[in-house]
Amino acid sequence: MEFDDVTVRAVTADGDRTLLAGVSAVLTESRVALIGPNGSGKSTLARLVNGLVEPAEGRVRVDGIDVTEHAAQVRRRVGFVFSDPAAQLVMPTAAEDVALSLRTRHRSSKDRRAAALAVLESYGLTEVADRSVHSLSGGQRQLLALAGVLATDPSVLVADEPTTLLDLRNSRRIGQLLFGLPQQLLLVTHDLELAAQCDRALLVEDGRVVADGPADSVVDHYRALA
Ligand SMILES: Nc1ncnc2c1ncn2[C@@H]1O[C@H](COP(=O)(O)OP(=O)(O)OP(=O)(O)O)[C@@H](O)[C@H]1O
C-alpha cells in the first residue's frame, strides 16, 4: 500500500474541509495499525485504500495499482471490515451471505452453497449457517462478516475498528484471527494493546501522520501524549 502526498477534502456547509493533508507512506509491513484521536482521519485514510474515499490530490496504490484509475481492479484485492458488521451483512442467512461473496467464483447455486458451508465450517460457524444474520450475536456477526470478506481471497485486509463492539473474549478472538491471516492487514483501532502487536503504526492527528514507526514505540508515544 502506498500513499503519495495524499490530501482529502470534503465539501461541508461551511465550505471545503481538509480531512487529510499531505499524507505519504509506503506500507510494506504485514501488520500496520492506524491510531489516533476520534475524528483525526484514520477511517478516511483506511477508506482511501479501496476507493470508498477519493484523494483530491496525490495518489494511492495497492500492489502498485492506482486506486483512482483502476478502482474495480483494486477493490477485488482489498477486503474491508467495519466495526458494525450489520453494514455488510446483506443477505437473510449466514450461508446466503457468504455465498453472495462467492458469486463470481461459483456459477451454480449448489456449488456456491457447498463452498459457503465450507467457509462457515472453517470459522466454526456451521451451526448458524441457516440462521438469520439478525439473530446472531455481535461476535458471530463480526466473524461472519470477516469470513465473507476473506472468502474472496483479498491480498489486503482493511479493518476499521473491528473489535470495538465486541466483548473481551470475542475481541481477542477476532484479534487473533486478524493477526493469523496471510493477508497484509491495515488496522484502524483504539485498542492500543492490539495496535502495539502490529509491525508498524501510524499516529494520525488532525489529518496528518504525526508519528510513524515500530508499533510499540508509536503506541508508547501516543500514550505519553494522553
Ligand atoms: N464526507 C465527509 N464530509 C465531511 N466531513 C467528514 C466526512 N468524512 C469524514 N469527515 C470528518 O473528517 C474527520 C475525520 O473523520 P474520520 O472518520 O476519518 O476520523 P477517525 O480518526 O476515523 O475517527 P474515529 O476514531 O472517531 O472513528 C471527522 O471530523 C469527520 O467528521
The ligand as a Gaussian input file, in Angstrom:
#p B3LYP/6-31G(d) Opt

LIG

0 1
 N      -17.727000      13.018000       3.931000
 C      -17.384000      13.836000       4.917000
 N      -17.797000      15.119000       4.940000
 C      -17.425000      15.964000       5.929000
 N      -16.656000      15.617000       6.965000
 C      -16.229000      14.348000       7.006000
 C      -16.558000      13.397000       6.000000
 N      -15.977000      12.216000       6.313000
 C      -15.323000      12.422000       7.471000
 N      -15.476000      13.696000       7.895000
 C      -14.873000      14.309000       9.085000
 O      -13.467000      14.135000       8.971000
 C      -12.895000      13.910000      10.251000
 C      -12.113000      12.615000      10.222000
 O      -13.014000      11.531000      10.163000
 P      -12.552000      10.026000      10.283000
 O      -13.797000       9.180000      10.303000
 O      -11.544000       9.729000       9.247000
 O      -11.865000      10.033000      11.716000
 P      -11.376000       8.836000      12.618000
 O       -9.990000       9.181000      13.033000
 O      -11.585000       7.541000      11.946000
 O      -12.334000       8.985000      13.875000
 P      -12.941000       7.910000      14.918000
 O      -11.790000       7.445000      15.759000
 O      -13.886000       8.756000      15.704000
 O      -13.623000       6.836000      14.140000
 C      -14.048000      13.915000      11.242000
 O      -14.134000      15.181000      11.825000
 C      -15.263000      13.633000      10.377000
 O      -16.422000      14.205000      10.912000

